[in-house]
Amino acid sequence: MGDIERIPTHIAGLDENMQGGIPQGHICIVAGQSGAMKSSVTFSLLYNAVLYGETSGIYVTLEQGKDSLRSHMSNMGMNVDDPRVRNR
């Protein structure tokens, strides 16, 4: 059986614990208690994967509107208007 290709999360320590990142082509559900930073981890993961050209992705939420989401990501230092991100 061949090695599974993985998408790195670019989160210190997480890639090492996940054998190099998230398995490519798989659905990843991030779950946890309120305040566990699920959204922040997910934003970081998707943003970096797109920014570094590793993959595109989708974030689905029923709890946060577009403006709030963009503000949250911007407050984390993510440039949501970067063409490398917007065009993916």
PDB file with one MODEL, atoms N, CA, C and O in Angstrom:
MODEL        1
ATOM      1  N   MET A   1       0.851  -1.174   0.000  1.00  0.00           N
ATOM      2  CA  MET A   1       0.000   0.000   0.000  1.00  0.00           C
ATOM      3  C   MET A   1       0.898   1.239   0.000  1.00  0.00           C
ATOM      4  O   MET A   1       1.830   1.307   0.801  1.00  0.00           O
ATOM      5  N   GLY A   2       0.647   2.223  -0.876  1.00  0.00           N
ATOM      6  CA  GLY A   2       1.473   3.416  -0.990  1.00  0.00           C
ATOM      7  C   GLY A   2       1.222   4.419   0.120  1.00  0.00           C
ATOM      8  O   GLY A   2       0.246   4.336   0.867  1.00  0.00           O
ATOM      9  N   ASP A   3       2.134   5.361   0.197  1.00  0.00           N
ATOM     10  CA  ASP A   3       1.982   6.432   1.172  1.00  0.00           C
ATOM     11  C   ASP A   3       0.795   7.308   0.804  1.00  0.00           C
ATOM     12  O   ASP A   3       0.500   7.513  -0.373  1.00  0.00           O
ATOM     13  N   ILE A   4       0.126   7.815   1.812  1.00  0.00           N
ATOM     14  CA  ILE A   4      -1.001   8.719   1.613  1.00  0.00           C
ATOM     15  C   ILE A   4      -0.452  10.131   1.461  1.00  0.00           C
ATOM     16  O   ILE A   4       0.316  10.591   2.306  1.00  0.00           O
ATOM     17  N   GLU A   5      -0.841  10.827   0.386  1.00  0.00           N
ATOM     18  CA  GLU A   5      -0.442  12.224   0.227  1.00  0.00           C
ATOM     19  C   GLU A   5      -1.188  13.057   1.253  1.00  0.00           C
ATOM     20  O   GLU A   5      -2.369  12.832   1.514  1.00  0.00           O
ATOM     21  N   ARG A   6      -0.484  14.025   1.834  1.00  0.00           N
ATOM     22  CA  ARG A   6      -1.070  14.841   2.892  1.00  0.00           C
ATOM     23  C   ARG A   6      -0.902  16.323   2.589  1.00  0.00           C
ATOM     24  O   ARG A   6       0.053  16.735   1.931  1.00  0.00           O
ATOM     25  N   ILE A   7      -1.837  17.103   3.076  1.00  0.00           N
ATOM     26  CA  ILE A   7      -1.800  18.551   2.948  1.00  0.00           C
ATOM     27  C   ILE A   7      -1.349  19.099   4.294  1.00  0.00           C
ATOM     28  O   ILE A   7      -2.035  18.905   5.297  1.00  0.00           O
ATOM     29  N   PRO A   8      -0.199  19.784   4.334  1.00  0.00           N
ATOM     30  CA  PRO A   8       0.265  20.304   5.617  1.00  0.00           C
ATOM     31  C   PRO A   8      -0.659  21.395   6.147  1.00  0.00           C
ATOM     32  O   PRO A   8      -1.228  22.167   5.375  1.00  0.00           O
ATOM     33  N   THR A   9      -0.801  21.451   7.457  1.00  0.00           N
ATOM     34  CA  THR A   9      -1.640  22.469   8.092  1.00  0.00           C
ATOM     35  C   THR A   9      -0.871  23.757   8.339  1.00  0.00           C
ATOM     36  O   THR A   9      -1.473  24.819   8.498  1.00  0.00           O
ATOM     37  N   HIS A  10       0.449  23.672   8.371  1.00  0.00           N
ATOM     38  CA  HIS A  10       1.317  24.808   8.695  1.00  0.00           C
ATOM     39  C   HIS A  10       1.070  25.294  10.119  1.00  0.00           C
ATOM     40  O   HIS A  10       1.318  26.458  10.434  1.00  0.00           O
ATOM     41  N   ILE A  11       0.587  24.415  10.967  1.00  0.00           N
ATOM     42  CA  ILE A  11       0.380  24.725  12.383  1.00  0.00           C
ATOM     43  C   ILE A  11       1.422  23.931  13.161  1.00  0.00           C
ATOM     44  O   ILE A  11       1.468  22.703  13.099  1.00  0.00           O
ATOM     45  N   ALA A  12       2.264  24.669  13.901  1.00  0.00           N
ATOM     46  CA  ALA A  12       3.374  24.049  14.633  1.00  0.00           C
ATOM     47  C   ALA A  12       2.882  22.900  15.505  1.00  0.00           C
ATOM     48  O   ALA A  12       1.963  23.065  16.307  1.00  0.00           O
ATOM     49  N   GLY A  13       3.497  21.748  15.340  1.00  0.00           N
ATOM     50  CA  GLY A  13       3.185  20.570  16.137  1.00  0.00           C
ATOM     51  C   GLY A  13       2.050  19.725  15.593  1.00  0.00           C
ATOM     52  O   GLY A  13       2.037  18.509  15.787  1.00  0.00           O
ATOM     53  N   LEU A  14       1.094  20.350  14.914  1.00  0.00           N
ATOM     54  CA  LEU A  14      -0.066  19.600  14.427  1.00  0.00           C
ATOM     55  C   LEU A  14       0.318  18.656  13.285  1.00  0.00           C
ATOM     56  O   LEU A  14      -0.100  17.499  13.267  1.00  0.00           O
ATOM     57  N   ASP A  15       1.109  19.148  12.340  1.00  0.00           N
ATOM     58  CA  ASP A  15       1.516  18.292  11.218  1.00  0.00           C
ATOM     59  C   ASP A  15       2.277  17.063  11.704  1.00  0.00           C
ATOM     60  O   ASP A  15       2.076  15.959  11.196  1.00  0.00           O
ATOM     61  N   GLU A  16       3.144  17.256  12.681  1.00  0.00           N
ATOM     62  CA  GLU A  16       3.905  16.126  13.219  1.00  0.00           C
ATOM     63  C   GLU A  16       2.973  15.089  13.838  1.00  0.00           C
ATOM     64  O   GLU A  16       3.189  13.887  13.688  1.00  0.00           O
ATOM     65  N   ASN A  17       1.943  15.553  14.528  1.00  0.00           N
ATOM     66  CA  ASN A  17       0.988  14.639  15.161  1.00  0.00           C
ATOM     67  C   ASN A  17       0.037  13.989  14.165  1.00  0.00           C
ATOM     68  O   ASN A  17      -0.605  12.986  14.476  1.00  0.00           O
ATOM     69  N   MET A  18      -0.052  14.562  12.965  1.00  0.00           N
ATOM     70  CA  MET A  18      -0.953  14.027  11.941  1.00  0.00           C
ATOM     71  C   MET A  18      -0.179  13.383  10.794  1.00  0.00           C
ATOM     72  O   MET A  18      -0.685  13.283   9.676  1.00  0.00           O
ATOM     73  N   GLN A  19       1.035  12.951  11.069  1.00  0.00           N
ATOM     74  CA  GLN A  19       1.876  12.271  10.075  1.00  0.00           C
ATOM     75  C   GLN A  19       2.096  13.110   8.819  1.00  0.00           C
ATOM     76  O   GLN A  19       2.194  12.573   7.716  1.00  0.00           O
ATOM     77  N   GLY A  20       2.172  14.429   8.993  1.00  0.00           N
ATOM     78  CA  GLY A  20       2.454  15.317   7.871  1.00  0.00           C
ATOM     79  C   GLY A  20       1.299  16.195   7.446  1.00  0.00           C
ATOM     80  O   GLY A  20       1.482  17.063   6.592  1.00  0.00           O
ATOM     81  N   GLY A  21       0.132  16.008   7.999  1.00  0.00           N
ATOM     82  CA  GLY A  21      -1.012  16.850   7.661  1.00  0.00           C
ATOM     83  C   GLY A  21      -2.273  16.041   7.418  1.00  0.00           C
ATOM     84  O   GLY A  21      -2.364  14.869   7.783  1.00  0.00           O
ATOM     85  N   ILE A  22      -3.231  16.687   6.802  1.00  0.00           N
ATOM     86  CA  ILE A  22      -4.533  16.073   6.530  1.00  0.00           C
ATOM     87  C   ILE A  22      -4.435  15.235   5.257  1.00  0.00           C
ATOM     88  O   ILE A  22      -3.892  15.708   4.259  1.00  0.00           O
ATOM     89  N   PRO A  23      -4.943  14.013   5.264  1.00  0.00           N
ATOM     90  CA  PRO A  23      -4.904  13.187   4.054  1.00  0.00           C
ATOM     91  C   PRO A  23      -5.615  13.885   2.887  1.00  0.00           C
ATOM     92  O   PRO A  23      -6.763  14.310   3.013  1.00  0.00           O
ATOM     93  N   GLN A  24      -4.921  13.993   1.762  1.00  0.00           N
ATOM     94  CA  GLN A  24      -5.486  14.654   0.586  1.00  0.00           C
ATOM     95  C   GLN A  24      -6.698  13.885   0.086  1.00  0.00           C
ATOM     96  O   GLN A  24      -6.694  12.655   0.041  1.00  0.00           O
ATOM     97  N   GLY A  25      -7.748  14.634  -0.293  1.00  0.00           N
ATOM     98  CA  GLY A  25      -8.951  14.027  -0.838  1.00  0.00           C
ATOM     99  C   GLY A  25      -9.936  13.550   0.208  1.00  0.00           C
ATOM    100  O   GLY A  25     -10.939  12.919  -0.127  1.00  0.00           O
ATOM    101  N   HIS A  26      -9.669  13.839   1.457  1.00  0.00           N
ATOM    102  CA  HIS A  26     -10.551  13.422   2.542  1.00  0.00           C
ATOM    103  C   HIS A  26     -11.339  14.611   3.080  1.00  0.00           C
ATOM    104  O   HIS A  26     -10.908  15.757   2.955  1.00  0.00           O
ATOM    105  N   ILE A  27     -12.468  14.342   3.665  1.00  0.00           N
ATOM    106  CA  ILE A  27     -13.251  15.355   4.366  1.00  0.00           C
ATOM    107  C   ILE A  27     -12.725  15.421   5.784  1.00  0.00           C
ATOM    108  O   ILE A  27     -12.503  14.394   6.425  1.00  0.00           O
ATOM    109  N   CYS A  28     -12.529  16.630   6.267  1.00  0.00           N
ATOM    110  CA  CYS A  28     -12.006  16.820   7.619  1.00  0.00           C
ATOM    111  C   CYS A  28     -13.029  17.605   8.432  1.00  0.00           C
ATOM    112  O   CYS A  28     -13.354  18.742   8.090  1.00  0.00           O
ATOM    113  N   ILE A  29     -13.528  17.014   9.485  1.00  0.00           N
ATOM    114  CA  ILE A  29     -14.469  17.688  10.378  1.00  0.00           C
ATOM    115  C   ILE A  29     -13.709  18.091  11.628  1.00  0.00           C
ATOM    116  O   ILE A  29     -13.075  17.259  12.276  1.00  0.00           O
ATOM    117  N   VAL A  30     -13.776  19.374  11.964  1.00  0.00           N
ATOM    118  CA  VAL A  30     -13.126  19.884  13.168  1.00  0.00           C
ATOM    119  C   VAL A  30     -14.219  20.084  14.205  1.00  0.00           C
ATOM    120  O   VAL A  30     -15.128  20.891  14.008  1.00  0.00           O
ATOM    121  N   ALA A  31     -14.134  19.356  15.304  1.00  0.00           N
ATOM    122  CA  ALA A  31     -15.172  19.408  16.335  1.00  0.00           C
ATOM    123  C   ALA A  31     -14.534  19.621  17.698  1.00  0.00           C
ATOM    124  O   ALA A  31     -13.388  19.234  17.924  1.00  0.00           O
ATOM    125  N   GLY A  32     -15.272  20.229  18.590  1.00  0.00           N
ATOM    126  CA  GLY A  32     -14.785  20.451  19.947  1.00  0.00           C
ATOM    127  C   GLY A  32     -15.739  21.338  20.713  1.00  0.00           C
ATOM    128  O   GLY A  32     -16.747  21.803  20.181  1.00  0.00           O
ATOM    129  N   GLN A  33     -15.408  21.563  21.960  1.00  0.00           N
ATOM    130  CA  GLN A  33     -16.243  22.389  22.821  1.00  0.00           C
ATOM    131  C   GLN A  33     -16.142  23.855  22.415  1.00  0.00           C
ATOM    132  O   GLN A  33     -15.213  24.259  21.716  1.00  0.00           O
ATOM    133  N   SER A  34     -17.104  24.634  22.863  1.00  0.00           N
ATOM    134  CA  SER A  34     -17.096  26.070  22.635  1.00  0.00           C
ATOM    135  C   SER A  34     -15.810  26.665  23.208  1.00  0.00           C
ATOM    136  O   SER A  34     -15.415  26.353  24.331  1.00  0.00           O
ATOM    137  N   GLY A  35     -15.168  27.522  22.425  1.00  0.00           N
ATOM    138  CA  GLY A  35     -13.948  28.168  22.885  1.00  0.00           C
ATOM    139  C   GLY A  35     -12.684  27.369  22.643  1.00  0.00           C
ATOM    140  O   GLY A  35     -11.605  27.790  23.060  1.00  0.00           O
ATOM    141  N   ALA A  36     -12.788  26.225  21.980  1.00  0.00           N
ATOM    142  CA  ALA A  36     -11.622  25.369  21.736  1.00  0.00           C
ATOM    143  C   ALA A  36     -10.795  25.836  20.531  1.00  0.00           C
ATOM    144  O   ALA A  36      -9.818  25.185  20.162  1.00  0.00           O
ATOM    145  N   MET A  37     -11.178  26.945  19.927  1.00  0.00           N
ATOM    146  CA  MET A  37     -10.490  27.547  18.777  1.00  0.00           C
ATOM    147  C   MET A  37     -10.628  26.737  17.490  1.00  0.00           C
ATOM    148  O   MET A  37      -9.732  26.737  16.645  1.00  0.00           O
ATOM    149  N   LYS A  38     -11.752  26.052  17.353  1.00  0.00           N
ATOM    150  CA  LYS A  38     -12.013  25.272  16.138  1.00  0.00           C
ATOM    151  C   LYS A  38     -11.997  26.161  14.900  1.00  0.00           C
ATOM    152  O   LYS A  38     -11.366  25.826  13.898  1.00  0.00           O
ATOM    153  N   SER A  39     -12.687  27.285  14.971  1.00  0.00           N
ATOM    154  CA  SER A  39     -12.756  28.190  13.819  1.00  0.00           C
ATOM    155  C   SER A  39     -11.379  28.725  13.471  1.00  0.00           C
ATOM    156  O   SER A  39     -11.011  28.751  12.296  1.00  0.00           O
ATOM    157  N   SER A  40     -10.618  29.146  14.454  1.00  0.00           N
ATOM    158  CA  SER A  40      -9.287  29.702  14.203  1.00  0.00           C
ATOM    159  C   SER A  40      -8.368  28.675  13.561  1.00  0.00           C
ATOM    160  O   SER A  40      -7.632  29.003  12.630  1.00  0.00           O
ATOM    161  N   VAL A  41      -8.399  27.446  14.039  1.00  0.00           N
ATOM    162  CA  VAL A  41      -7.578  26.383  13.456  1.00  0.00           C
ATOM    163  C   VAL A  41      -8.009  26.132  12.011  1.00  0.00           C
ATOM    164  O   VAL A  41      -7.168  25.982  11.124  1.00  0.00           O
ATOM    165  N   THR A  42      -9.303  26.089  11.783  1.00  0.00           N
ATOM    166  CA  THR A  42      -9.820  25.826  10.440  1.00  0.00           C
ATOM    167  C   THR A  42      -9.476  26.963   9.485  1.00  0.00           C
ATOM    168  O   THR A  42      -9.063  26.713   8.353  1.00  0.00           O
ATOM    169  N   PHE A  43      -9.640  28.217   9.928  1.00  0.00           N
ATOM    170  CA  PHE A  43      -9.277  29.359   9.080  1.00  0.00           C
ATOM    171  C   PHE A  43      -7.807  29.274   8.696  1.00  0.00           C
ATOM    172  O   PHE A  43      -7.451  29.427   7.528  1.00  0.00           O
ATOM    173  N   SER A  44      -6.964  29.031   9.677  1.00  0.00           N
ATOM    174  CA  SER A  44      -5.527  28.958   9.438  1.00  0.00           C
ATOM    175  C   SER A  44      -5.189  27.843   8.458  1.00  0.00           C
ATOM    176  O   SER A  44      -4.396  28.034   7.536  1.00  0.00           O
ATOM    177  N   LEU A  45      -5.783  26.701   8.660  1.00  0.00           N
ATOM    178  CA  LEU A  45      -5.534  25.545   7.805  1.00  0.00           C
ATOM    179  C   LEU A  45      -5.920  25.844   6.356  1.00  0.00           C
ATOM    180  O   LEU A  45      -5.120  25.637   5.443  1.00  0.00           O
ATOM    181  N   LEU A  46      -7.133  26.328   6.148  1.00  0.00           N
ATOM    182  CA  LEU A  46      -7.601  26.612   4.787  1.00  0.00           C
ATOM    183  C   LEU A  46      -6.814  27.744   4.142  1.00  0.00           C
ATOM    184  O   LEU A  46      -6.412  27.646   2.982  1.00  0.00           O
ATOM    185  N   TYR A  47      -6.597  28.812   4.891  1.00  0.00           N
ATOM    186  CA  TYR A  47      -5.880  29.973   4.365  1.00  0.00           C
ATOM    187  C   TYR A  47      -4.483  29.575   3.890  1.00  0.00           C
ATOM    188  O   TYR A  47      -4.079  29.908   2.776  1.00  0.00           O
ATOM    189  N   ASN A  48      -3.756  28.864   4.739  1.00  0.00           N
ATOM    190  CA  ASN A  48      -2.388  28.482   4.381  1.00  0.00           C
ATOM    191  C   ASN A  48      -2.345  27.476   3.239  1.00  0.00           C
ATOM    192  O   ASN A  48      -1.454  27.551   2.393  1.00  0.00           O
ATOM    193  N   ALA A  49      -3.272  26.551   3.198  1.00  0.00           N
ATOM    194  CA  ALA A  49      -3.304  25.574   2.107  1.00  0.00           C
ATOM    195  C   ALA A  49      -3.523  26.271   0.767  1.00  0.00           C
ATOM    196  O   ALA A  49      -2.906  25.909  -0.235  1.00  0.00           O
ATOM    197  N   VAL A  50      -4.394  27.261   0.754  1.00  0.00           N
ATOM    198  CA  VAL A  50      -4.657  28.011  -0.477  1.00  0.00           C
ATOM    199  C   VAL A  50      -3.486  28.939  -0.789  1.00  0.00           C
ATOM    200  O   VAL A  50      -3.043  29.013  -1.935  1.00  0.00           O
ATOM    201  N   LEU A  51      -2.980  29.647   0.223  1.00  0.00           N
ATOM    202  CA  LEU A  51      -1.884  30.599   0.035  1.00  0.00           C
ATOM    203  C   LEU A  51      -0.640  29.916  -0.518  1.00  0.00           C
ATOM    204  O   LEU A  51       0.033  30.467  -1.390  1.00  0.00           O
ATOM    205  N   TYR A  52      -0.330  28.730  -0.024  1.00  0.00           N
ATOM    206  CA  TYR A  52       0.853  27.999  -0.476  1.00  0.00           C
ATOM    207  C   TYR A  52       0.575  27.135  -1.702  1.00  0.00           C
ATOM    208  O   TYR A  52       1.444  26.378  -2.134  1.00  0.00           O
ATOM    209  N   GLY A  53      -0.632  27.240  -2.268  1.00  0.00           N
ATOM    210  CA  GLY A  53      -0.959  26.549  -3.509  1.00  0.00           C
ATOM    211  C   GLY A  53      -1.118  25.051  -3.384  1.00  0.00           C
ATOM    212  O   GLY A  53      -0.992  24.329  -4.373  1.00  0.00           O
ATOM    213  N   GLU A  54      -1.396  24.569  -2.174  1.00  0.00           N
ATOM    214  CA  GLU A  54      -1.500  23.130  -1.967  1.00  0.00           C
ATOM    215  C   GLU A  54      -2.870  22.577  -2.338  1.00  0.00           C
ATOM    216  O   GLU A  54      -2.976  21.437  -2.792  1.00  0.00           O
ATOM    217  N   THR A  55      -3.899  23.359  -2.153  1.00  0.00           N
ATOM    218  CA  THR A  55      -5.250  22.907  -2.463  1.00  0.00           C
ATOM    219  C   THR A  55      -6.210  24.081  -2.328  1.00  0.00           C
ATOM    220  O   THR A  55      -5.818  25.162  -1.887  1.00  0.00           O
ATOM    221  N   SER A  56      -7.433  23.876  -2.697  1.00  0.00           N
ATOM    222  CA  SER A  56      -8.495  24.829  -2.395  1.00  0.00           C
ATOM    223  C   SER A  56      -9.417  24.126  -1.405  1.00  0.00           C
ATOM    224  O   SER A  56      -9.316  22.914  -1.209  1.00  0.00           O
ATOM    225  N   GLY A  57     -10.300  24.871  -0.792  1.00  0.00           N
ATOM    226  CA  GLY A  57     -11.177  24.257   0.198  1.00  0.00           C
ATOM    227  C   GLY A  57     -12.432  25.078   0.386  1.00  0.00           C
ATOM    228  O   GLY A  57     -12.606  26.129  -0.230  1.00  0.00           O
ATOM    229  N   ILE A  58     -13.283  24.595   1.227  1.00  0.00           N
ATOM    230  CA  ILE A  58     -14.535  25.285   1.520  1.00  0.00           C
ATOM    231  C   ILE A  58     -14.770  25.258   3.022  1.00  0.00           C
ATOM    232  O   ILE A  58     -14.523  24.255   3.692  1.00  0.00           O
ATOM    233  N   TYR A  59     -15.253  26.380   3.533  1.00  0.00           N
ATOM    234  CA  TYR A  59     -15.591  26.492   4.944  1.00  0.00           C
ATOM    235  C   TYR A  59     -17.090  26.753   5.016  1.00  0.00           C
ATOM    236  O   TYR A  59     -17.578  27.716   4.425  1.00  0.00           O
ATOM    237  N   VAL A  60     -17.809  25.924   5.717  1.00  0.00           N
ATOM    238  CA  VAL A  60     -19.261  26.056   5.840  1.00  0.00           C
ATOM    239  C   VAL A  60     -19.598  26.332   7.297  1.00  0.00           C
ATOM    240  O   VAL A  60     -19.167  25.605   8.192  1.00  0.00           O
ATOM    241  N   THR A  61     -20.373  27.390   7.528  1.00  0.00           N
ATOM    242  CA  THR A  61     -20.817  27.704   8.880  1.00  0.00           C
ATOM    243  C   THR A  61     -22.245  28.223   8.840  1.00  0.00           C
ATOM    244  O   THR A  61     -22.646  28.909   7.900  1.00  0.00           O
ATOM    245  N   LEU A  62     -22.988  27.893   9.852  1.00  0.00           N
ATOM    246  CA  LEU A  62     -24.341  28.424  10.009  1.00  0.00           C
ATOM    247  C   LEU A  62     -24.374  29.459  11.120  1.00  0.00           C
ATOM    248  O   LEU A  62     -25.430  30.006  11.438  1.00  0.00           O
ATOM    249  N   GLU A  63     -23.210  29.728  11.713  1.00  0.00           N
ATOM    250  CA  GLU A  63     -23.141  30.595  12.884  1.00  0.00           C
ATOM    251  C   GLU A  63     -22.544  31.966  12.615  1.00  0.00           C
ATOM    252  O   GLU A  63     -22.681  32.858  13.452  1.00  0.00           O
ATOM    253  N   GLN A  64     -21.889  32.167  11.479  1.00  0.00           N
ATOM    254  CA  GLN A  64     -21.141  33.392  11.257  1.00  0.00           C
ATOM    255  C   GLN A  64     -21.390  33.906   9.848  1.00  0.00           C
ATOM    256  O   GLN A  64     -21.306  33.154   8.878  1.00  0.00           O
ATOM    257  N   GLY A  65     -21.698  35.201   9.745  1.00  0.00           N
ATOM    258  CA  GLY A  65     -21.910  35.816   8.445  1.00  0.00           C
ATOM    259  C   GLY A  65     -20.595  36.130   7.749  1.00  0.00           C
ATOM    260  O   GLY A  65     -19.527  36.046   8.354  1.00  0.00           O
ATOM    261  N   LYS A  66     -20.680  36.492   6.469  1.00  0.00           N
ATOM    262  CA  LYS A  66     -19.495  36.754   5.651  1.00  0.00           C
ATOM    263  C   LYS A  66     -18.625  37.861   6.243  1.00  0.00           C
ATOM    264  O   LYS A  66     -17.410  37.696   6.352  1.00  0.00           O
ATOM    265  N   ASP A  67     -19.231  38.987   6.626  1.00  0.00           N
ATOM    266  CA  ASP A  67     -18.451  40.102   7.159  1.00  0.00           C
ATOM    267  C   ASP A  67     -17.758  39.732   8.461  1.00  0.00           C
ATOM    268  O   ASP A  67     -16.603  40.098   8.681  1.00  0.00           O
ATOM    269  N   SER A  68     -18.459  39.010   9.320  1.00  0.00           N
ATOM    270  CA  SER A  68     -17.871  38.562  10.582  1.00  0.00           C
ATOM    271  C   SER A  68     -16.717  37.596  10.332  1.00  0.00           C
ATOM    272  O   SER A  68     -15.678  37.672  10.988  1.00  0.00           O
ATOM    273  N   LEU A  69     -16.908  36.699   9.386  1.00  0.00           N
ATOM    274  CA  LEU A  69     -15.871  35.731   9.029  1.00  0.00           C
ATOM    275  C   LEU A  69     -14.623  36.441   8.503  1.00  0.00           C
ATOM    276  O   LEU A  69     -13.508  36.136   8.925  1.00  0.00           O
ATOM    277  N   ARG A  70     -14.812  37.381   7.589  1.00  0.00           N
ATOM    278  CA  ARG A  70     -13.680  38.135   7.035  1.00  0.00           C
ATOM    279  C   ARG A  70     -12.972  38.932   8.119  1.00  0.00           C
ATOM    280  O   ARG A  70     -11.743  39.003   8.133  1.00  0.00           O
ATOM    281  N   SER A  71     -13.728  39.528   9.019  1.00  0.00           N
ATOM    282  CA  SER A  71     -13.146  40.295  10.123  1.00  0.00           C
ATOM    283  C   SER A  71     -12.328  39.395  11.044  1.00  0.00           C
ATOM    284  O   SER A  71     -11.222  39.755  11.448  1.00  0.00           O
ATOM    285  N   HIS A  72     -12.870  38.230  11.374  1.00  0.00           N
ATOM    286  CA  HIS A  72     -12.183  37.261  12.232  1.00  0.00           C
ATOM    287  C   HIS A  72     -10.847  36.859  11.603  1.00  0.00           C
ATOM    288  O   HIS A  72      -9.817  36.844  12.277  1.00  0.00           O
ATOM    289  N   MET A  73     -10.871  36.537  10.321  1.00  0.00           N
ATOM    290  CA  MET A  73      -9.647  36.126   9.636  1.00  0.00           C
ATOM    291  C   MET A  73      -8.647  37.281   9.557  1.00  0.00           C
ATOM    292  O   MET A  73      -7.447  37.080   9.741  1.00  0.00           O
ATOM    293  N   SER A  74      -9.137  38.475   9.286  1.00  0.00           N
ATOM    294  CA  SER A  74      -8.267  39.646   9.223  1.00  0.00           C
ATOM    295  C   SER A  74      -7.613  39.908  10.581  1.00  0.00           C
ATOM    296  O   SER A  74      -6.433  40.253  10.650  1.00  0.00           O
ATOM    297  N   ASN A  75      -8.380  39.745  11.650  1.00  0.00           N
ATOM    298  CA  ASN A  75      -7.842  39.933  13.003  1.00  0.00           C
ATOM    299  C   ASN A  75      -6.769  38.903  13.341  1.00  0.00           C
ATOM    300  O   ASN A  75      -5.955  39.122  14.238  1.00  0.00           O
ATOM    301  N   MET A  76      -6.766  37.787  12.628  1.00  0.00           N
ATOM    302  CA  MET A  76      -5.746  36.753  12.822  1.00  0.00           C
ATOM    303  C   MET A  76      -4.529  37.000  11.926  1.00  0.00           C
ATOM    304  O   MET A  76      -3.599  36.193  11.902  1.00  0.00           O
ATOM    305  N   GLY A  77      -4.537  38.121  11.188  1.00  0.00           N
ATOM    306  CA  GLY A  77      -3.406  38.465  10.329  1.00  0.00           C
ATOM    307  C   GLY A  77      -3.489  37.899   8.929  1.00  0.00           C
ATOM    308  O   GLY A  77      -2.497  37.904   8.200  1.00  0.00           O
ATOM    309  N   MET A  78      -4.652  37.411   8.540  1.00  0.00           N
ATOM    310  CA  MET A  78      -4.823  36.827   7.214  1.00  0.00           C
ATOM    311  C   MET A  78      -5.336  37.888   6.252  1.00  0.00           C
ATOM    312  O   MET A  78      -6.295  38.597   6.558  1.00  0.00           O
ATOM    313  N   ASN A  79      -4.702  38.000   5.091  1.00  0.00           N
ATOM    314  CA  ASN A  79      -5.112  38.956   4.075  1.00  0.00           C
ATOM    315  C   ASN A  79      -6.122  38.279   3.155  1.00  0.00           C
ATOM    316  O   ASN A  79      -5.752  37.622   2.182  1.00  0.00           O
ATOM    317  N   VAL A  80      -7.393  38.447   3.474  1.00  0.00           N
ATOM    318  CA  VAL A  80      -8.441  37.768   2.705  1.00  0.00           C
ATOM    319  C   VAL A  80      -8.629  38.368   1.314  1.00  0.00           C
ATOM    320  O   VAL A  80      -9.335  37.799   0.481  1.00  0.00           O
ATOM    321  N   ASP A  81      -7.996  39.521   1.059  1.00  0.00           N
ATOM    322  CA  ASP A  81      -8.076  40.138  -0.264  1.00  0.00           C
ATOM    323  C   ASP A  81      -6.865  39.805  -1.135  1.00  0.00           C
ATOM    324  O   ASP A  81      -6.778  40.270  -2.271  1.00  0.00           O
ATOM    325  N   ASP A  82      -5.940  39.014  -0.622  1.00  0.00           N
ATOM    326  CA  ASP A  82      -4.772  38.577  -1.388  1.00  0.00           C
ATOM    327  C   ASP A  82      -5.267  37.815  -2.617  1.00  0.00           C
ATOM    328  O   ASP A  82      -6.030  36.860  -2.475  1.00  0.00           O
ATOM    329  N   PRO A  83      -4.850  38.217  -3.822  1.00  0.00           N
ATOM    330  CA  PRO A  83      -5.324  37.545  -5.040  1.00  0.00           C
ATOM    331  C   PRO A  83      -5.064  36.041  -5.048  1.00  0.00           C
ATOM    332  O   PRO A  83      -5.828  35.283  -5.645  1.00  0.00           O
ATOM    333  N   ARG A  84      -3.992  35.607  -4.390  1.00  0.00           N
ATOM    334  CA  ARG A  84      -3.702  34.168  -4.341  1.00  0.00           C
ATOM    335  C   ARG A  84      -4.779  33.421  -3.568  1.00  0.00           C
ATOM    336  O   ARG A  84      -4.988  32.227  -3.778  1.00  0.00           O
ATOM    337  N   VAL A  85      -5.460  34.128  -2.677  1.00  0.00           N
ATOM    338  CA  VAL A  85      -6.518  33.519  -1.867  1.00  0.00           C
ATOM    339  C   VAL A  85      -7.875  33.712  -2.533  1.00  0.00           C
ATOM    340  O   VAL A  85      -8.656  32.767  -2.644  1.00  0.00           O
ATOM    341  N   ARG A  86      -8.152  34.923  -2.970  1.00  0.00           N
ATOM    342  CA  ARG A  86      -9.465  35.236  -3.557  1.00  0.00           C
ATOM    343  C   ARG A  86      -9.731  34.463  -4.840  1.00  0.00           C
ATOM    344  O   ARG A  86     -10.878  34.119  -5.125  1.00  0.00           O
ATOM    345  N   ASN A  87      -8.709  34.188  -5.605  1.00  0.00           N
ATOM    346  CA  ASN A  87      -8.886  33.548  -6.907  1.00  0.00           C
ATOM    347  C   ASN A  87      -8.843  32.034  -6.854  1.00  0.00           C
ATOM    348  O   ASN A  87      -8.791  31.387  -7.900  1.00  0.00           O
ATOM    349  N   ARG A  88      -8.865  31.447  -5.653  1.00  0.00           N
ATOM    350  CA  ARG A  88      -8.810  29.984  -5.538  1.00  0.00           C
ATOM    351  C   ARG A  88     -10.145  29.471  -5.160  1.00  0.00           C
ATOM    352  O   ARG A  88     -10.322  28.262  -5.010  1.00  0.00           O
TER     353      ARG A  88
ENDMDL
END
